[in-house]
Amino acid sequence: MLESEQDKIRGQVRQRYAGIAKTGGSCCGGDGCCSPDALLNPEASAKIGYTLEEIAAAPEGANLGLGCGNPQAIAALKPGETVVDLGSGGGFDCFLAARKVGETGRVIGIDMTPDMISKARGNAQKAGFKNVEFRLGEIEHLPAADGTADVVMSNCVINLSPDKAQVYADAFRVLRPNGRLAISDVVAVCDIPADVKCNLEAYSGCIAGAASVEETERMLREAGFVEVKVQVKNESRHFIKDWFPGSGAENYVRSASIEARKKG
């Protein structure tokens, strides 16, 4: 993909999520309102794997309902660990991770949308989190040093990248030896129709950019990861059908848990 095409996709994604950060996804701004963003559904968090305790523990405004699973469930976080969250949004997963790694641990959220970073930092300040920070940057080129993290996690964001191989390569770079990858994302379970793949709204809506299971496994192994595991969740079709209504997205895209390890 040409660099200009990648920038066009990033611009569309940034615009959509900046709007969600500013308005909560319920209004277009200006003089008129629009229908809520199809991805924005905080109530859905309980359906995609979060416990009611986790939902209640997050600061108000952090849970934007933008995920497709719960990376916390596979991350096995321990006190004192350092976590890097790719595409941290309002900070929901970062704040849950901060509770698990404790005062001796550290959580770094990274997002390319300035409005999301501002929102997450505000949420952290209001809730008094001292072990969480948010950095502006692209997930293909993480603003973090080599060997920073014990765990890299992400929730329904890597599919939005036009260069997923580079995302996995940079995640590998920032992980320490024996570091873990814990990701919830969408994968393609069959060919995505050409008209959907070319639709920028479908791309920013977590549909058009989904890689296949085989592609995902290949990119992870080429990045250097071992113990690669991609577990497709077929039940996710029930909430995916609402993301891009009328497209039949639920027929060719599924949520999946993605795990891997950097060899020690």
Secondary structure as UniProt FT lines:
FT   HELIX           3..23
FT   TURN            24..25
FT   TURN            30..31
FT   TURN            38..39
FT   HELIX           42..46
FT   TURN            47..49
FT   HELIX           52..57
FT   TURN            60..62
FT   HELIX           72..75
FT   TURN            79..80
FT   STRAND          82..86
FT   TURN            89..90
FT   HELIX           92..101
FT   TURN            103..104
FT   STRAND          106..111
FT   HELIX           114..127
FT   STRAND          132..136
FT   TURN            139..140
FT   TURN            146..147
FT   STRAND          149..155
FT   HELIX           158..160
FT   HELIX           164..174
FT   STRAND          175..188
FT   HELIX           194..197
FT   HELIX           200..204
FT   TURN            205..206
FT   TURN            208..209
FT   STRAND          211..212
FT   HELIX           213..223
FT   STRAND          225..233
FT   HELIX           234..236
FT   HELIX           237..240
FT   TURN            241..243
FT   TURN            245..246
FT   HELIX           249..251
FT   STRAND          253..262
//
